[in-house]
Amino acid sequence: MVKRLRAELSRRLGAVSEDAAFEAEVLLETVLGRDLRLREILGTADVSDGDVEKLNRLADRRISGEPLQYIVGEWEFCGLGFSVGEGVLIPRQDTETLVEVSLGLIRDIEKPRVADLCAGSGCVAAAIKTARPDAEVTAVELSPEAFVYLEKNSAKYGVAPILDDVLSPKTAGRFSSLDLITANPPYLSAHDMTEISREVAHEPRMALFGDDDGLDFYRIIPVLWRDSLSDGGYIAFEVGLGQAEDAAGLIQSAGYKDVGIRPDLTGRDRVVFGRK
Ligand SMILES: C[S@@+](CC[C@H](N)C(=O)[O-])C[C@H]1O[C@@H](n2cnc3c(N)ncnc32)[C@H](O)[C@@H]1O
């Protein structure tokens, strides 16, 4: 029965997915349990009519273009589980580079004070806090819809969530003596927004669209948040494709030293950082 369901789901999901077999497995495990493969081997994997109905409903949502991650309600980032759904950006593997670079920048600082701006699900903040339990990590997010997920994930991983606008001087003024500011801000340009896929279009526009050239957050944050950093404190951003040089120039013009660019696992420039 499970085999037949798996084949049928894969066939249906093939209409929207390049990896239908993987997606079928994820939906099967969502409804029938994570230990499904083991129970199949033991011959104890039962499927009720209700399970089949549920699976068909989830498959219909997926076929209508809803991202798999929203349907499942949870996604993995840096090996940690995050609650996700409508209204929050799905954590991307590319963003793990921001975590890796950030952890390197604060390696020699004891009890570092960290603020993650534009926090979304809180994946960056939580990954830093998990790797550095001695750190004091605050996550700032403006969208009330995303904040629901940020609060839930922050409680799980020991991060302090704040609902506020990172482009407001008042918000920056709430912070002082930070050792590190991280941000994966909205950075798609007006042109990029015309080319996003059906799945990405399901994610909040506020999480994606930067401004006409996608660079506003890199223009504003280094200047606005400079006084919130301790002397020698770091700022590290994720950047979009082709934005690294421009973002590095903006950080440099805001008076930061030791400005650097790091590639992600695919070799694309993905993170830009500087030191006050
Ligand atoms: C690209 S998403 C990144 C989310 C998360 N850091 C991640 O890497 O998955 C950008 C986030 O910035 C938030 N955002 C947009 N404008 C903001 C602002 N002015 N102040 C605070 N957060 C903002 C969006 O709601 C969204 O959650």
The ligand as an ORCA input file, in Angstrom:
! r2SCAN-3c Opt
* xyz 0 1
  C      15.555     37.749      3.364
  S      14.517     37.617      4.791
  C      15.679     36.835      5.899
  C      15.061     36.061      7.011
  C      16.069     35.235      7.838
  N      17.124     36.055      8.389
  C      16.673     34.139      6.988
  O      17.848     34.225      6.645
  O      15.952     33.195      6.638
  C      14.430     39.293      5.325
  C      13.585     39.523      6.577
  O      13.646     40.928      6.887
  C      12.375     41.358      7.369
  N      12.310     42.820      7.210
  C      12.051     43.549      6.092
  N      12.116     44.863      6.352
  C      12.457     44.974      7.670
  C      12.685     46.076      8.524
  N      12.594     47.330      8.077
  N      12.996     45.833      9.830
  C      13.086     44.567     10.297
  N      12.885     43.462      9.522
  C      12.569     43.664      8.215
  C      11.402     40.574      6.504
  O      10.119     40.526      7.074
  C      12.112     39.197      6.444
  O      11.710     38.391      7.518
*
